[in-house]
Amino acid sequence: MLRRHLWTLVLLPLVACAGQGEAPVTAAPSRQSVLDGALRQQVEGGKVAAISAMIIRADGEVLYQGAYGPRVPGATEPVGPDSLFRLASMTKPVTSVAVMTLVEDGKLRLDDPLAKYLPEFRSLRVREANGRLVPARQPTIRDLLRHMAGFSYNFLNVPGIVEAYGREGVDDGLAAPGRTTRDNMRRLARAPLQAQPGTLWAYSLATDVLGAVVERVTGRPLDAYIQQRIAGPLRLTSFAFHVPEAQRGRMVTAVQPADGGLRPIRSGERIPYTLSRGTWVADPERAFSRIAYPSGGAGATATIGDYARFTRMLLNGGELDGVRILKPETVAEMTRGQTGGLPVSLRGSGYDFGYGFSVVSDPATAKTRQPAGTYGWGGIYGTGFFVDPVNRLATIVMTQTATNGGAAANEVREAFYGTINQ
């Protein structure tokens, strides 16, 4: 069992807070020392510019909270509880929850065809290995949730698909601050799929498509619906797709490796994505655009404490502080494997995928101390979270270091599990 202890943060002079109504608590000296050291090593080892971590129970008890490094490289202000992070793909679970609220309300069905809501996808085609284009079967809402709809991302560099995305000007939800959701959907609909829906797990723009479905069904922008149905009721006061300019001073600077160190990312810069030998176009300023479409797969920002409240809602079966977002059975369905055993390429062996989350299916094969059933996801700017329903806790790690942050989150998580029996 995990032991409960009070602690005082020593890495930075922060006042740790997980959200409204949650008192800061402290960790056992052994855990504090291990995790403080893990954060320090990430920064001093040049892996990330700054890092924040929180481990929290379903009931709100904070087992650990710490941070290390400056909010802006070269400055003295540390990352703190009020610091804002670009969530990137950690937006996906929130959008997936929004979709499931509509399923519970009877406004969507998981096996509905996509074209029922977005007619522009009525005539999709699949690019076969020989380059021939053949008619595609219609992807369903379920296919989109589990990333089995056949779409892709530019940065995944899939032969024949990345070229088509380039010709059509498809945006990955990380740049194009002046584009509308409808425009990006039209562009995506003209490009081929990489496989017949339901036959391949392929990480993709599927959650952006789901965001567009939410907008068509509700008649409201995705950000407005999420605010009304999820962020507002959960009191996620920092969660936003459009950060007010007045809040710029809270945003952590996005950086990338360069010349043996780390430097701020420039708007429109192409950044290598080593897993696929592709590149992605970054625009850290997109978060401040008042007109950028709300990318359901990559567009939100939040503090670490507010995202922790979102994970607590999941841990509590869809409810937090007397506010119910989803039914327990819906959360259970979302957070179990849904691929039928297909490989989840970005996570590797030992993982399955649910509706918006990867799920640990075999801890030994996955080489993790997390128990089977732990679920979560990460983002390309260096964010990651892991919800452990066995131990009733969540680990959230945030950096703003492109491509390196995922490894940092994994390392901090594993360091924490090493302290459980201390």
Steps between C-alpha positions, in 0.01 A plus 500: 500500500607859446582685818360847568734772625519878511794667329642842412620562146871577499593526133320829442318739733153396384173469684371168369132489419303247301185703449235679692426344836808272501760568768871458424652194663846354528671177402716259694863615514607203290245570230566872511872448460460253214252705304663836566819343371324361194369845406836665564677241285267565208589870498864488601558214257376722217203277416237767568509871580246484783276233647203467735358181649205405716384169642151512643247259644139472393394674823727801432789411728819619334768234540760713325525834326822656380651712227845595380626753251396847383174581324702693240852375416765726647257674736464453874123446539445129567230279359218505753146378567357784288723427200318420177604214273403423141339160544536395135362143478399497866205693354379175343363336816297814577351503150430127528311562825301773322404249231388247759277756672313526169484121476347487848256776402385295200627758248772271362539125465838331497422306183361798308690567175708815495325634189171513692642807677770618258377440143832616356641160600239309300736394217818400679760288321780274622849510352621143450867397514526517121372858503156411365203680658196291589171591671512498881236370730363773723689546827280509808510714811646196677777473238588865553514465880737203483718639214393233254335727242789496251610863535856610581714800598751685285775436753447122487639511147291215355604452134233617258297659780740771613537615139122517462465693825764740374319556170171563678657718770370285787592647839594281798330735745831646613533796262267675246367750757260661253331185365147385580399151605281464191785594267740247654234229482442567129872468434526178700197349326668545159807301605505117498490276805801280572287190573142384503333618822507238774803311366798698637581700814645823367543815706338785316290811463199287596445700820497827303231337288311412818525864606334595172227241567435654841464840335252373239291309755485777761505801268770650722879535467684215666662725759163644599346154542795372706483807720127455557498121546842414649738782594241724665334233715841360605628851581794470260550874502818495289384258230473688171551476125557876473724643772429869566794725427483618859599148607811481281720545807385162631592295191808280512732561203506219243852387411674242284846342490750700295880524483551276800254695713141624503358815339153654460290377209422758232154522345472293184818308570533142375612270779630145446282215621758227538264203542382536140782705349236759427454859612226702661421867468490673836344833586520569874314826435193306385390472863445878508310524171139611542402351163690168486258209471473299824699189410339211685822305470760757594370848576441544873704645786472459878686496828620171640253532788199539273601199295534310825136583576403354162686176583329484840162516326604192300632321808168560673302343217400823329420710810685762703385708797138401445507587128445209261645528150466137387351178632743252662429242229587754232839574659563126531423453131728787398794377702519136396668362189290544187734404213440127498869440562638710215847651568496851651809622319578820692491323836656168400438147624296449814248776425148515360288808424157603621293806410764772524751324726775242472448215747767279660407142413822319598730690739792258457494529122452876525798516740312713750423484870147620432232237563290363215208730428696824550403744225614838373665688216754773427561802278764603250597810702608272785198414714388164633248355745427154638187397690543192721160362606661221706680738736235772450746768395614704202844623396520818291830630361530814290786657310504716188794326334414371156547126445698444824218555746338161455815323612523736799143417604570128476818528707334704775208257509726198536699677772175549692401133475840413639403683821167326559633234734748725681 
